[in-house]
Amino acid sequence: MTMKVDPDWWKTMFDEVYLLTDARSVCDDRITRQEIDILCEILPISPGQRILDLCGGHGRHSLELRARGTAECVVVDYSAGLLAKAMATARERNLKISCIQSDARSIGLPDHCFDHVVILGNSLGYLPEPDADRAILEEARRVLRPGGWLLVDVADGSKVKQAFRPKAWHEATADIVVCRERVLEGDTMCAREMVLSKGKGLIRDRTYCIRLYHAETLKALLEKTGFRDVRVHGDFSTRRSGGDYGLMNTRLIAVGRKD
């Protein structure tokens, strides 16, 4: 079975509906805190440093870092709606972050202006062009200061394949039900997502496609982009119990340093 997927699906998928369908993963403060705990154990982050949260969505990681005293966080994402949510939450919590709406391959910021770059929440593998992810990492490397670190968090492709289920559904809220039909072809997973309101009917019927990474392919990608001292940490999960959370169940964390 082959699914027809618009190659630009990622430009419109991440909106207020996404915040409902993926709320179990991206709107849970406990999970965000745990993810930042792990990030701070791996990266040598200290007060006074500048962090780029690339493909940072609604800013949940940057907001947690700012709450812990990190000097400056800049969120870059393609979704204007998610960035507006980030700024609104920052105002509510009296936290200061900066937000930039941009394609991650060309963010328009000066060279060597960040101490660390983080790409969290499985934000690689969306673009159909073979070298698109490398272009994102090259942009991350460009804006890093010498000696700065990149951290990337993606789904563990091997674990996704082991636990693959062609169909899944869950209740996102008392009213919203999310149904997904999936197809796995090599290291590519395509899915049809149907979002239904019990009261109003169909809200969304969309397809998307994601390239999966394994520890060795993720390490090779960072090294080809010019990062040194690359390490990949496996079996990263913030789940207390089992369940089908799609690409957020078990992830890989890769770090690399810019010379």
KAFEN-V149829 format. One record per helix or strand of 3 or more residues. SS is the DSSP state (H for helix, E for strand). FROM is the first residue (numbers start at 1). LEN is the number of residues. If there is no record, write none. Layout:
BEGIN
ss->SS from->FROM len->LEN
ss->SS from->FROM len->LEN
END
This chain:
BEGIN
ss->H from->10 len->4
ss->H from->16 len->6
ss->H from->23 len->4
ss->H from->29 len->14
ss->E from->50 len->5
ss->H from->60 len->8
ss->E from->72 len->6
ss->H from->80 len->14
ss->E from->98 len->4
ss->E from->114 len->6
ss->H from->132 len->12
ss->E from->144 len->13
ss->H from->157 len->6
ss->E from->167 len->5
ss->E from->176 len->10
ss->E from->188 len->10
ss->E from->201 len->11
ss->H from->215 len->10
ss->E from->228 len->9
ss->H from->246 len->3
ss->E from->251 len->7
END
